[in-house]
Amino acid sequence: METRATFRLFGQAGLTAAAVTRRLSIQPTRALEAGDPISSRSAKVRDSSAWLLTSSSSIEVGTELSEQLHRLLAILEPVTTPIWDLVHEGYEANWFCYIASHAAEHAAELDRTTLQRLLALPGDLWLDVCGDGTDDA
């Protein structure tokens, strides 16, 4: 199984990633501002800001999704109220989770306690689920 989780806050119309960092006093894994180039290969610019906090520096093999989420929750739960304040001011939140496995592995499991902890913070749970491409057809 391969997993990674990211808590994301997006802002339109003057809502910046820098403002999120100041409010939460948490350094994001990545911060993108409206007006920044989308990539070095494109002339297009971002139309919104993004503040991203990931559970690990890269996709991890053998780590349960619940462990990835617990890492983020440990950082974010102490600032639950300011995160909700940011959402009420117009930021959009979500939990983006990547899960890859093959047929011989078990399913990702989220217990009720983890789900309750997630519900205390804003943002829908987004699951990007895929196979690792090595199963026999």
Secondary structure, 3 states (H helix, E strand, C coil): CEEEEEEEEEECCCCCHHHHHHHHCCCCCEEECCCCECCCCCCCECCCEEEEEECCCCCEECCCHHHHHHHHHHHHHHHHHHHHHHHHCCCEEEEEEEEEECCCCCCCCCCHHHHHHHHCCCCEEEEEEEECCCCCC
